Amino acid sequence: MLIAFLIVFISCGKRNFLTIPEQKKDSVKNEIKKDSLTRQDTSSKKEYKREPIPEKYSSAVELLDYIKEQHIKKIEDTDFEVPVFISYISTRGLTIWNINKNESKSYTIEDIKKQMSEKKGEVYLKIWHIAAVYLQPQLNYSKLTFKESNEMLKIHIEYGYDLTYLLEDGKYKLLKIDYIVIEKQ
């Protein structure tokens, strides 16, 4: 037995005897990678299914779908086509209320056009952020709930926005954004 051991030891060389040959190392590394990728893939394939949007609210949700499609991670690269965006806004303009400042600001259609074309201002920032939230597949961020009264519709986005729409010419148009996430000071 000792003789067999010495023959193998000498033929492999002392240095390589207790190490894994390079081909075997690569094979082991690939198996580890493959196994960890497989585990990652299966664990990250959680499906989040939104409930179907009631048909009568589809004109309101069109705005969310539009801004979601236009959204790019870098805020300065996101380009909302102003005429298309304005078509989703109430003719009365838009009011934004922030719970942290306990104040609301109203914007005319002209104010909104200017901010959206210059890619700056509170309207642009809020719309970009709403798109970022609505993009999230996790329902604890992007789940929508609807509440209708008279000619108004409120859509609550789970992360912390209430969007109020007004029925104008048979379509819901965005009238108000309430940001309701309390931020740490």
MDAnalysis code that builds the backbone (N, CA, C; Angstrom):
import MDAnalysis as mda
import numpy as np

u = mda.Universe.empty(555, n_residues=185, atom_resindex=np.repeat(np.arange(185), 3), trajectory=True)
u.add_TopologyAttr("name", ["N", "CA", "C"] * 185)
u.add_TopologyAttr("resid", np.arange(1, 186))
u.add_TopologyAttr("resname", ["MET", "LEU", "ILE", "ALA", "PHE", "LEU", "ILE", "VAL", "PHE", "ILE", "SER", "CYS", "GLY", "LYS", "ARG", "ASN", "PHE", "LEU", "THR", "ILE", "PRO", "GLU", "GLN", "LYS", "LYS", "ASP", "SER", "VAL", "LYS", "ASN", "GLU", "ILE", "LYS", "LYS", "ASP", "SER", "LEU", "THR", "ARG", "GLN", "ASP", "THR", "SER", "SER", "LYS", "LYS", "GLU", "TYR", "LYS", "ARG", "GLU", "PRO", "ILE", "PRO", "GLU", "LYS", "TYR", "SER", "SER", "ALA", "VAL", "GLU", "LEU", "LEU", "ASP", "TYR", "ILE", "LYS", "GLU", "GLN", "HIS", "ILE", "LYS", "LYS", "ILE", "GLU", "ASP", "THR", "ASP", "PHE", "GLU", "VAL", "PRO", "VAL", "PHE", "ILE", "SER", "TYR", "ILE", "SER", "THR", "ARG", "GLY", "LEU", "THR", "ILE", "TRP", "ASN", "ILE", "ASN", "LYS", "ASN", "GLU", "SER", "LYS", "SER", "TYR", "THR", "ILE", "GLU", "ASP", "ILE", "LYS", "LYS", "GLN", "MET", "SER", "GLU", "LYS", "LYS", "GLY", "GLU", "VAL", "TYR", "LEU", "LYS", "ILE", "TRP", "HIS", "ILE", "ALA", "ALA", "VAL", "TYR", "LEU", "GLN", "PRO", "GLN", "LEU", "ASN", "TYR", "SER", "LYS", "LEU", "THR", "PHE", "LYS", "GLU", "SER", "ASN", "GLU", "MET", "LEU", "LYS", "ILE", "HIS", "ILE", "GLU", "TYR", "GLY", "TYR", "ASP", "LEU", "THR", "TYR", "LEU", "LEU", "GLU", "ASP", "GLY", "LYS", "TYR", "LYS", "LEU", "LEU", "LYS", "ILE", "ASP", "TYR", "ILE", "VAL", "ILE", "GLU", "LYS", "GLN"])
u.atoms.positions = np.array([
    [0.817, -1.177, 0.000],
    [0.000, 0.000, 0.000],
    [0.869, 1.252, 0.000],
    [1.895, 1.214, 0.852],
    [2.814, 2.334, 0.937],
    [3.559, 2.509, -0.372],
    [3.893, 1.417, -1.028],
    [4.603, 1.494, -2.296],
    [3.705, 2.134, -3.359],
    [2.435, 1.767, -3.399],
    [1.487, 2.355, -4.360],
    [1.344, 3.855, -4.111],
    [1.290, 4.219, -2.846],
    [1.183, 5.625, -2.484],
    [2.398, 6.399, -2.968],
    [3.597, 5.850, -2.741],
    [4.827, 6.513, -3.156],
    [4.906, 6.633, -4.677],
    [4.473, 5.614, -5.397],
    [4.508, 5.666, -6.858],
    [3.604, 6.793, -7.357],
    [2.386, 6.885, -6.816],
    [1.451, 7.948, -7.222],
    [2.005, 9.299, -6.815],
    [2.568, 9.385, -5.619],
    [3.110, 10.637, -5.098],
    [4.249, 11.139, -5.976],
    [5.128, 10.247, -6.350],
    [6.291, 10.622, -7.162],
    [5.855, 10.961, -8.585],
    [4.925, 10.174, -9.156],
    [4.514, 10.436, -10.540],
    [3.739, 11.747, -10.659],
    [3.007, 12.135, -9.644],
    [2.258, 13.403, -9.682],
    [3.134, 14.572, -9.285],
    [4.181, 14.300, -8.583],
    [5.001, 15.385, -8.054],
    [4.413, 15.831, -6.730],
    [5.269, 16.201, -5.770],
    [4.770, 16.538, -4.443],
    [3.794, 17.714, -4.509],
    [4.080, 18.653, -5.356],
    [3.296, 19.878, -5.358],
    [1.862, 19.640, -5.851],
    [1.698, 18.840, -6.872],
    [0.388, 18.632, -7.467],
    [-0.414, 17.513, -6.817],
    [0.191, 16.760, -5.958],
    [-0.485, 15.602, -5.399],
    [-1.711, 15.994, -4.569],
    [-1.589, 17.026, -3.790],
    [-2.692, 17.412, -2.910],
    [-3.538, 18.556, -3.485],
    [-3.295, 18.895, -4.734],
    [-4.093, 19.951, -5.342],
    [-4.975, 19.366, -6.433],
    [-6.016, 20.115, -6.770],
    [-6.919, 19.681, -7.830],
    [-6.328, 20.140, -9.153],
    [-6.238, 19.253, -10.168],
    [-5.721, 19.664, -11.471],
    [-6.556, 20.821, -12.037],
    [-5.934, 21.681, -12.885],
    [-6.584, 22.890, -13.408],
    [-7.905, 22.582, -14.111],
    [-7.953, 21.549, -14.941],
    [-9.187, 21.211, -15.644],
    [-10.291, 20.896, -14.638],
    [-9.931, 20.172, -13.603],
    [-10.914, 19.801, -12.592],
    [-11.366, 21.044, -11.823],
    [-10.433, 21.985, -11.541],
    [-10.779, 23.224, -10.849],
    [-11.835, 23.987, -11.637],
    [-11.575, 24.136, -12.956],
    [-12.526, 24.852, -13.790],
    [-13.884, 24.173, -13.789],
    [-13.869, 22.872, -13.856],
    [-15.113, 22.114, -13.850],
    [-15.871, 22.328, -12.547],
    [-15.153, 22.292, -11.430],
    [-15.780, 22.499, -10.116],
    [-16.332, 23.920, -10.023],
    [-15.547, 24.918, -10.472],
    [-16.013, 26.310, -10.443],
    [-17.285, 26.475, -11.273],
    [-17.298, 25.872, -12.464],
    [-18.474, 25.983, -13.321],
    [-19.699, 25.345, -12.689],
    [-19.501, 24.221, -12.046],
    [-20.624, 23.556, -11.376],
    [-21.165, 24.420, -10.235],
    [-20.250, 25.038, -9.481],
    [-20.673, 25.915, -8.385],
    [-21.448, 27.097, -8.951],
    [-20.919, 27.729, -10.006],
    [-21.606, 28.861, -10.637],
    [-22.983, 28.440, -11.139],
    [-22.998, 27.311, -11.860],
    [-24.249, 26.832, -12.441],
    [-25.275, 26.571, -11.353],
    [-24.832, 25.941, -10.269],
    [-25.739, 25.629, -9.168],
    [-26.254, 26.901, -8.506],
    [-25.370, 27.879, -8.267],
    [-25.815, 29.106, -7.603],
    [-26.720, 29.919, -8.526],
    [-26.447, 29.911, -9.843],
    [-27.325, 30.622, -10.764],
    [-28.698, 29.979, -10.810],
    [-28.700, 28.664, -10.814],
    [-29.976, 27.963, -10.824],
    [-30.773, 28.324, -9.581],
    [-30.131, 28.330, -8.430],
    [-30.831, 28.690, -7.197],
    [-31.297, 30.133, -7.236],
    [-30.443, 31.032, -7.759],
    [-30.851, 32.433, -7.852],
    [-32.040, 32.581, -8.790],
    [-31.962, 31.907, -9.930],
    [-33.044, 32.041, -10.903],
    [-34.370, 31.592, -10.322],
    [-34.378, 30.456, -9.649],
    [-35.649, 29.966, -9.148],
    [-36.150, 30.802, -7.982],
    [-35.242, 31.353, -7.178],
    [-35.708, 32.132, -6.040],
    [-36.166, 33.526, -6.454],
    [-35.685, 34.035, -7.587],
    [-36.062, 35.388, -7.985],
    [-37.244, 35.403, -8.953],
    [-37.802, 34.271, -9.265],
    [-38.897, 34.220, -10.225],
    [-40.257, 34.333, -9.549],
    [-40.350, 35.201, -8.559],
    [-41.641, 35.437, -7.934],
    [-42.480, 36.243, -8.909],
    [-43.693, 35.801, -9.092],
    [-44.565, 36.524, -10.000],
    [-45.541, 37.361, -9.207],
    [-45.623, 38.625, -9.582],
    [-46.551, 39.543, -8.951],
    [-47.606, 39.880, -9.987],
    [-48.797, 39.470, -9.731],
    [-49.855, 39.713, -10.707],
    [-50.760, 40.805, -10.196],
    [-50.869, 41.852, -11.004],
    [-51.808, 42.916, -10.690],
    [-53.201, 42.441, -11.052],
    [-54.141, 42.926, -10.292],
    [-55.525, 42.617, -10.629],
    [-55.886, 43.374, -11.900],
    [-56.783, 42.819, -12.695],
    [-57.171, 43.524, -13.924],
    [-57.778, 44.896, -13.586],
    [-57.510, 45.864, -14.433],
    [-58.027, 47.220, -14.250],
    [-59.466, 47.250, -14.758],
    [-60.390, 47.708, -13.936],
    [-61.768, 47.836, -14.439],
    [-61.800, 48.758, -15.665],
    [-62.538, 48.369, -16.672],
    [-62.596, 49.104, -17.941],
    [-62.927, 50.580, -17.745],
    [-63.818, 50.885, -16.827],
    [-64.230, 52.284, -16.648],
    [-63.100, 53.173, -16.118],
    [-62.017, 52.568, -15.595],
    [-60.879, 53.333, -15.081],
    [-59.690, 53.334, -16.044],
    [-59.844, 52.702, -17.183],
    [-58.696, 52.530, -18.091],
    [-58.112, 53.868, -18.561],
    [-58.942, 54.895, -18.746],
    [-58.394, 56.175, -19.208],
    [-57.491, 56.808, -18.151],
    [-57.757, 56.532, -16.871],
    [-56.896, 57.054, -15.798],
    [-55.577, 56.288, -15.739],
    [-55.642, 54.994, -15.921],
    [-54.442, 54.154, -15.828],
    [-53.557, 54.324, -17.062],
    [-54.130, 54.801, -18.161],
    [-53.319, 55.063, -19.363],
    [-52.159, 55.999, -19.057],
    [-52.395, 56.992, -18.202],
    [-51.315, 57.913, -17.818],
    [-50.190, 57.148, -17.135],
    [-50.532, 56.281, -16.196],
    [-49.505, 55.500, -15.489],
    [-48.732, 54.609, -16.452],
    [-49.452, 53.995, -17.359],
    [-48.776, 53.136, -18.346],
    [-47.851, 53.956, -19.243],
    [-48.309, 55.131, -19.630],
    [-47.481, 55.997, -20.481],
    [-46.199, 56.415, -19.766],
    [-46.314, 56.929, -18.543],
    [-45.102, 57.400, -17.854],
    [-44.178, 56.240, -17.503],
    [-44.754, 55.067, -17.262],
    [-43.931, 53.883, -17.000],
    [-43.104, 53.524, -18.229],
    [-43.715, 53.596, -19.409],
    [-43.001, 53.284, -20.650],
    [-41.886, 54.285, -20.937],
    [-42.082, 55.538, -20.562],
    [-41.105, 56.585, -20.847],
    [-39.978, 56.646, -19.825],
    [-40.176, 56.049, -18.673],
    [-39.245, 56.178, -17.546],
    [-37.883, 55.569, -17.862],
    [-36.841, 56.311, -17.515],
    [-35.460, 55.841, -17.608],
    [-34.826, 56.083, -16.253],
    [-33.929, 55.195, -15.832],
    [-33.334, 55.309, -14.493],
    [-32.738, 56.675, -14.209],
    [-32.036, 57.237, -15.169],
    [-31.462, 58.571, -14.959],
    [-32.540, 59.596, -15.241],
    [-32.827, 60.389, -14.244],
    [-33.929, 61.344, -14.353],
    [-33.764, 62.298, -15.522],
    [-32.536, 62.733, -15.764],
    [-32.319, 63.704, -16.841],
    [-32.482, 63.088, -18.228],
    [-32.479, 61.759, -18.324],
    [-32.639, 61.087, -19.610],
    [-34.095, 60.735, -19.924],
    [-34.978, 60.868, -18.940],
    [-36.378, 60.540, -19.161],
    [-37.044, 61.675, -19.922],
    [-37.641, 61.322, -21.036],
    [-38.247, 62.333, -21.897],
    [-39.726, 62.025, -22.079],
    [-40.571, 62.789, -21.385],
    [-42.007, 62.653, -21.573],
    [-42.402, 63.592, -22.718],
    [-43.076, 63.068, -23.707],
    [-43.529, 63.913, -24.810],
    [-44.599, 64.847, -24.257],
    [-44.312, 66.129, -24.259],
    [-45.164, 67.112, -23.596],
    [-46.613, 67.082, -24.091],
    [-46.871, 67.128, -25.398],
    [-48.280, 67.116, -25.828],
    [-49.023, 65.843, -25.398],
    [-48.329, 64.708, -25.460],
    [-48.954, 63.450, -25.038],
    [-49.235, 63.500, -23.538],
    [-48.248, 63.924, -22.754],
    [-48.423, 64.002, -21.307],
    [-49.569, 64.950, -20.948],
    [-49.605, 66.116, -21.560],
    [-50.632, 67.118, -21.257],
    [-52.032, 66.579, -21.546],
    [-52.149, 65.690, -22.507],
    [-53.468, 65.130, -22.845],
    [-54.066, 64.316, -21.692],
    [-53.242, 63.926, -20.728],
    [-53.718, 63.171, -19.557],
    [-54.022, 64.068, -18.354],
    [-53.769, 65.362, -18.477],
    [-53.914, 66.299, -17.364],
    [-55.229, 67.071, -17.501],
    [-55.856, 67.353, -16.363],
    [-57.101, 68.113, -16.349],
    [-56.878, 69.512, -16.930],
    [-57.898, 70.031, -17.588],
    [-57.808, 71.389, -18.131],
    [-57.711, 72.421, -17.005],
    [-58.042, 72.035, -15.790],
    [-57.932, 72.926, -14.623],
    [-56.489, 73.044, -14.129],
    [-55.595, 72.214, -14.643],
    [-54.216, 72.201, -14.175],
    [-53.988, 71.042, -13.211],
    [-52.947, 71.167, -12.420],
    [-52.550, 70.082, -11.516],
    [-52.122, 70.662, -10.172],
    [-52.573, 70.017, -9.105],
    [-52.167, 70.403, -7.755],
    [-51.349, 69.265, -7.168],
    [-50.254, 69.618, -6.502],
    [-49.417, 68.620, -5.823],
    [-49.390, 68.962, -4.347],
    [-49.748, 67.962, -3.536],
    [-49.736, 68.125, -2.083],
    [-48.711, 67.164, -1.495],
    [-47.926, 67.659, -0.542],
    [-46.879, 66.863, 0.094],
    [-47.129, 66.848, 1.592],
    [-47.331, 65.653, 2.156],
    [-47.616, 65.522, 3.582],
    [-46.471, 66.045, 4.447],
    [-45.247, 65.951, 3.968],
    [-44.082, 66.361, 4.756],
    [-43.996, 67.876, 4.909],
    [-44.466, 68.588, 3.930],
    [-44.440, 70.052, 3.987],
    [-45.798, 70.621, 4.367],
    [-46.823, 69.748, 4.355],
    [-48.202, 70.141, 4.594],
    [-48.566, 71.375, 3.760],
    [-48.213, 71.291, 2.501],
    [-48.553, 72.382, 1.595],
    [-48.896, 71.815, 0.229],
    [-49.693, 72.574, -0.477],
    [-50.001, 72.180, -1.841],
    [-49.678, 73.336, -2.774],
    [-49.300, 72.966, -3.988],
    [-48.992, 73.952, -5.017],
    [-49.817, 73.598, -6.241],
    [-50.352, 74.621, -6.869],
    [-51.143, 74.418, -8.078],
    [-50.360, 74.908, -9.290],
    [-50.499, 74.173, -10.377],
    [-49.780, 74.475, -11.604],
    [-50.771, 74.575, -12.760],
    [-50.600, 75.585, -13.572],
    [-51.422, 75.728, -14.778],
    [-50.874, 74.785, -15.847],
    [-51.635, 74.643, -16.916],
    [-51.173, 73.815, -18.038],
    [-49.864, 74.374, -18.592],
    [-49.754, 75.693, -18.659],
    [-48.512, 76.314, -19.160],
    [-47.327, 76.002, -18.240],
    [-47.546, 76.067, -16.902],
    [-46.479, 75.713, -15.945],
    [-46.017, 74.269, -16.166],
    [-46.984, 73.398, -16.359],
    [-46.690, 71.964, -16.530],
    [-45.904, 71.746, -17.826],
    [-46.344, 72.377, -18.897],
    [-45.636, 72.246, -20.182],
    [-44.183, 72.684, -20.035],
    [-43.975, 73.807, -19.361],
    [-42.622, 74.333, -19.185],
    [-41.743, 73.354, -18.391],
    [-42.259, 72.878, -17.254],
    [-41.475, 71.950, -16.426],
    [-41.181, 70.651, -17.162],
    [-42.162, 70.137, -17.873],
    [-41.962, 68.861, -18.561],
    [-40.973, 69.013, -19.719],
    [-41.013, 70.126, -20.417],
    [-40.075, 70.301, -21.529],
    [-38.663, 70.618, -21.033],
    [-38.544, 71.306, -19.886],
    [-37.226, 71.614, -19.325],
    [-36.669, 70.480, -18.464],
    [-37.500, 69.471, -18.204],
    [-37.112, 68.312, -17.380],
    [-36.645, 68.739, -15.987],
    [-37.391, 69.647, -15.379],
    [-37.097, 70.047, -14.008],
    [-38.349, 70.658, -13.402],
    [-38.331, 70.755, -12.096],
    [-39.486, 71.294, -11.397],
    [-40.241, 70.187, -10.677],
    [-41.121, 70.591, -9.782],
    [-41.823, 69.629, -8.934],
    [-42.724, 68.686, -9.727],
    [-43.406, 69.188, -10.737],
    [-44.280, 68.325, -11.535],
    [-43.452, 67.230, -12.211],
    [-42.382, 67.622, -12.875],
    [-41.524, 66.651, -13.558],
    [-40.974, 65.612, -12.569],
    [-40.481, 66.078, -11.427],
    [-39.908, 65.160, -10.436],
    [-40.939, 64.182, -9.892],
    [-42.137, 64.668, -9.590],
    [-43.184, 63.782, -9.052],
    [-43.614, 62.756, -10.096],
    [-43.783, 63.188, -11.325],
    [-44.196, 62.253, -12.381],
    [-43.113, 61.195, -12.593],
    [-41.854, 61.615, -12.602],
    [-40.753, 60.661, -12.748],
    [-40.765, 59.664, -11.587],
    [-40.974, 60.156, -10.375],
    [-40.983, 59.268, -9.208],
    [-42.181, 58.320, -9.231],
    [-43.336, 58.808, -9.616],
    [-44.506, 57.934, -9.726],
    [-44.226, 56.817, -10.735],
    [-43.596, 57.155, -11.850],
    [-43.241, 56.141, -12.853],
    [-42.288, 55.116, -12.259],
    [-41.301, 55.578, -11.488],
    [-40.339, 54.659, -10.860],
    [-41.040, 53.713, -9.897],
    [-41.994, 54.219, -9.153],
    [-42.748, 53.387, -8.203],
    [-43.637, 52.406, -8.955],
    [-44.344, 52.884, -9.952],
    [-45.280, 52.044, -10.704],
    [-44.562, 50.948, -11.494],
    [-43.293, 51.166, -11.810],
    [-42.483, 50.155, -12.503],
    [-42.205, 48.926, -11.635],
    [-42.195, 49.115, -10.326],
    [-41.823, 48.028, -9.421],
    [-42.806, 46.872, -9.532],
    [-42.304, 45.653, -9.672],
    [-43.219, 44.514, -9.784],
    [-43.832, 44.110, -8.440],
    [-43.197, 44.516, -7.351],
    [-43.715, 44.135, -6.040],
    [-44.969, 44.951, -5.724],
    [-46.010, 44.235, -5.339],
    [-47.281, 44.900, -5.087],
    [-47.248, 45.841, -3.895],
    [-46.304, 45.645, -2.970],
    [-46.228, 46.569, -1.841],
    [-45.767, 47.957, -2.290],
    [-45.345, 48.096, -3.521],
    [-45.016, 49.403, -4.098],
    [-46.102, 49.859, -5.068],
    [-46.476, 48.997, -5.993],
    [-47.210, 49.446, -7.179],
    [-48.672, 49.012, -7.266],
    [-49.186, 48.383, -6.239],
    [-50.589, 47.960, -6.278],
    [-51.492, 49.187, -6.362],
    [-52.503, 49.089, -7.206],
    [-53.456, 50.181, -7.379],
    [-54.784, 49.819, -6.728],
    [-55.360, 50.792, -6.033],
    [-56.734, 50.644, -5.553],
    [-57.516, 51.861, -6.022],
    [-58.799, 51.658, -6.262],
    [-59.631, 52.678, -6.871],
    [-60.789, 53.050, -5.949],
    [-61.101, 54.345, -5.937],
    [-62.258, 54.833, -5.190],
    [-62.915, 55.911, -6.039],
    [-64.170, 55.694, -6.341],
    [-64.878, 56.590, -7.250],
    [-66.002, 57.295, -6.502],
    [-66.172, 58.588, -6.778],
    [-67.331, 59.319, -6.260],
    [-67.674, 60.440, -7.233],
    [-68.934, 60.482, -7.635],
    [-69.421, 61.450, -8.622],
    [-68.547, 61.417, -9.871],
    [-67.925, 62.518, -10.219],
    [-67.090, 62.562, -11.420],
    [-65.607, 62.540, -11.074],
    [-65.299, 62.075, -9.883],
    [-63.911, 62.010, -9.419],
    [-63.521, 60.541, -9.232],
    [-62.243, 60.286, -9.437],
    [-61.674, 58.959, -9.209],
    [-60.365, 59.148, -8.468],
    [-60.182, 58.392, -7.393],
    [-58.910, 58.426, -6.686],
    [-58.242, 57.072, -6.887],
    [-56.997, 57.121, -7.366],
    [-56.193, 55.907, -7.487],
    [-55.104, 55.999, -6.430],
    [-55.070, 54.998, -5.572],
    [-54.026, 54.930, -4.548],
    [-52.944, 53.983, -5.053],
    [-51.706, 54.480, -5.098],
    [-50.551, 53.634, -5.423],
    [-49.946, 53.251, -4.087],
    [-49.796, 51.970, -3.861],
    [-49.458, 51.432, -2.538],
    [-48.263, 52.112, -1.885],
    [-47.247, 52.468, -2.647],
    [-46.049, 53.063, -2.052],
    [-46.346, 54.365, -1.322],
    [-47.294, 55.148, -1.813],
    [-47.601, 56.379, -1.106],
    [-48.028, 57.552, -1.950],
    [-48.778, 57.272, -2.985],
    [-49.345, 58.347, -3.793],
    [-50.844, 58.140, -3.914],
    [-51.584, 59.240, -3.821],
    [-52.994, 59.259, -4.182],
    [-53.122, 60.187, -5.377],
    [-53.660, 59.661, -6.452],
    [-53.855, 60.444, -7.663],
    [-55.353, 60.685, -7.821],
    [-55.738, 61.942, -7.921],
    [-57.146, 62.280, -8.084],
    [-57.384, 62.702, -9.523],
    [-58.386, 62.078, -10.127],
    [-58.743, 62.347, -11.510],
    [-60.142, 62.949, -11.564],
    [-60.357, 63.756, -12.574],
    [-61.650, 64.365, -12.833],
    [-62.129, 63.874, -14.190],
    [-63.408, 63.511, -14.273],
    [-63.969, 63.053, -15.539],
    [-64.226, 64.265, -16.434],
    [-63.514, 64.342, -17.562],
    [-63.656, 65.435, -18.528],
    [-63.845, 64.836, -19.917],
    [-64.913, 65.184, -20.556],
    [-65.202, 64.689, -21.911],
    [-65.131, 63.162, -21.995],
    [-65.637, 62.495, -20.973],
    [-65.707, 61.038, -20.971],
    [-64.423, 60.322, -20.594],
    [-63.373, 61.076, -20.244],
    [-62.099, 60.456, -19.840],
    [-61.645, 61.050, -18.518],
    [-60.970, 60.203, -17.721],
    [-60.408, 60.701, -16.469],
    [-59.097, 61.421, -16.752],
    [-58.981, 62.636, -16.208],
    [-57.779, 63.460, -16.370],
    [-57.216, 63.762, -14.987],
    [-55.893, 63.693, -14.869],
    [-55.220, 63.908, -13.584],
    [-55.406, 65.346, -13.112],
    [-55.876, 65.489, -11.876],
    [-56.150, 66.791, -11.286],
    [-55.246, 67.086, -10.090],
    [-54.903, 66.016, -9.326],
    [-54.146, 66.232, -8.090],
    [-53.274, 65.029, -7.779],
    [-52.081, 65.323, -7.251],
    [-51.160, 64.294, -6.761],
    [-50.958, 64.560, -5.283],
    [-51.254, 63.572, -4.461],
    [-50.965, 63.647, -3.026],
    [-49.816, 62.694, -2.733],
    [-48.722, 63.252, -2.237],
    [-47.581, 62.427, -1.818],
    [-47.746, 62.194, -0.330],
    [-47.987, 60.941, 0.073],
    [-48.386, 60.668, 1.450],
    [-47.395, 59.800, 2.221],
    [-46.143, 59.793, 1.799],
    [-45.098, 59.049, 2.510],
    [-44.430, 60.006, 3.494],
    [-44.462, 59.661, 4.762],
    [-43.808, 60.495, 5.764],
    [-42.322, 60.175, 5.741],
    [-41.519, 61.193, 5.420],
    [-40.071, 61.004, 5.310],
    [-39.414, 61.395, 6.616],
    [-38.333, 60.685, 6.943],
    [-37.575, 60.996, 8.150],
    [-36.876, 62.328, 7.968],
    [-36.914, 63.127, 8.979],
    [-36.309, 64.471, 8.927],
    [-34.856, 64.410, 9.276],
])
